[in-house]
Amino acid sequence: MEKDTSYRSSASFGKRIEYNVIGRMLMDGLDVYIPLVDDHGVDCIVKNKKGKFIEIQIKARSEKQTDRAALFANIKHHEEIKNYYYVFWSETMKCMWILSGEEFQKESRELKSGANAGSHTIKFNGCKNGEAYPLEKYKKYLATDFSRFNK
C-alpha cells in the first residue's frame, strides 16, 4: 500500500498521536484536560497529583526516514516556560522524550534567519548502518511514563 503523504494524512497522524499520549497519561492516573482550540501551542493541560497544572505540547514524527526519525523542526517555542512541557514521540524508534520548557529552550537550536527564523529545532537521534538510535546526550529525557509530571 502506498504511503499517503497528503496534509490530511500528516495532520490526522498528529492528532492520533496526541490522543494516544493523552490516553497513556490518563492510564498513569493524571487528570487531563483538552482545550477546544489549539492555537496557543497547548495540546493538553495536566493536573498532577499535587494539584499543579502543567501545559503540554505533543510533537510526533511518523516518517520512516531513519536519519530524521526524531528530528523536530520549526517549533514555535512557547513564551511562558514555567509549568510548560514538551512530549516528543518518534514512531520509528518507539521512543518518547519529555522536556520542560526551560530544558527545551536550553537544548534546542533557534533558527536565526530564513522563513522559520525564531523557531526551534531539536534532533534526538543519530543513525548508524541505516538504524536510528537515541543520542546519549538526551538520554536523561527518555521516558516510558509520565511520572515526571508528578514531581
N, C-alpha and C positions, 0 to 999 in steps of 0.2 A: 504494500500500500504506500502510495506517495505521500510524503510529509506535507501537510498544509501549512504554508508559511505566511498566510494572509494575516492581516491585522486581527481579524476576529479570532483566529486560532491562537495567536500570541496573547491577546487580551483575555481570552477565556482561560488560557493556561494560568496566567497570573491570578485570576480570581479563584480558580480551583485550588491553587497552592495556598492562597490566603485562607480559604475555608478549611483546608487540611490542617494548616498550622493552628488556626483558631480552635479546631476540634481537638487537637492534641493538647492545647492549653487548658481547655475545659476538662479533658481527661486527667490532667495534672492537678485539678482542683482549683484552678484560678477562675475568678469571675471575669468574664469577657464581655465588653460592650462594643458594638459595631456602629460607627457613625453612618447616618443615612447618606451623607455626601462625603466623598474622599477628595477634598480639594485643599487640604492643609497638610498632606503628607502623613496622615494618621489613618492606618488601616483598622486599628482596633485600640481600645483602651482596656487595660487590665487593672483590676483591683486585687492587690496581693493579700496574703494572709494577715498582714499588719494594717490593712485598710488604706494603704498608699496606692494612688492611681498612677499608672505608667502609660504613656502614649507609645504606640509601636507602629513602625513601618516595616512591612514584609516585602522582601525582594527575592525573586527566584530566577534561576537560569534553567532553561529546558534544552538548549542546544546540545547536540551530541558531539560538539567540537571539543576534543579533549584539551587542547591548549587554552581554551577560553571557558572551561567548564564552570569556573567560579569567578568570572570577571563580571563585576557590577559597575557599569559606567553611567555617566551623565545623571548622577543622583543629585537632586537639589537638596542640599543639606538643610535640615530643619533649624530655624533660628533659635528656638528655645531648646536647649540641650539638657536641661535638668529634667529628670524623670522621663526621658525620651530614649527609646532603644530601637535598634535595627535588628531584624531577624533575616539572615541570608540563607537561602536554600539552593543547593546545587542538585538537580535531579540526576545528572550524570554520575556524580560522586556519592549521592545519597548522604550528603553532609550538611550540617546546619551550624552557622556561626551566629553568636549573639554578641552585639557590641552596644555599649551605652553611647549616647550622643557625643560625650567627651572622647571616648575611645575611637569612635569613627572619625571624628574631626582630627585626632592625632594620627591615626593610621592611614587614612585615605590621602589621595593626592588631589589637590584642587587644580582644575584646568585654568590657566591664566589667560588664554587667548582663544580665538575662534568662536564658532557659533555656540558652543557649550561652555564658554568662559564662566567661571564661578561655580560650575557643578563639580562633583567629586567622583573619583574612580578608586576602586579597590579590587585587587585580584588575590584571591585566597589560595590559588592552586599553581603548581608547577606542572610540567609534563615531561615524561621520560619514556622513550620507546612506545609512544602512542598511548600512554596511560596517564591520566590526570591523578595527581596526588596532592593532599593538603600541605601547604607550606608550613614549615616548622615555626616560623615567627608568629603565625596566627593560631597555633595550637591551643593557647590559653582561651581562645574564644569559641573553640569547637564545643558543641553542646548536643546532648541526647535528650534533654528535657528542659524544663523552664524554671528549675529551682533558683536560678539566678535572680528571678524577679521577686523572690521572697526574702531577699537579704536586706 
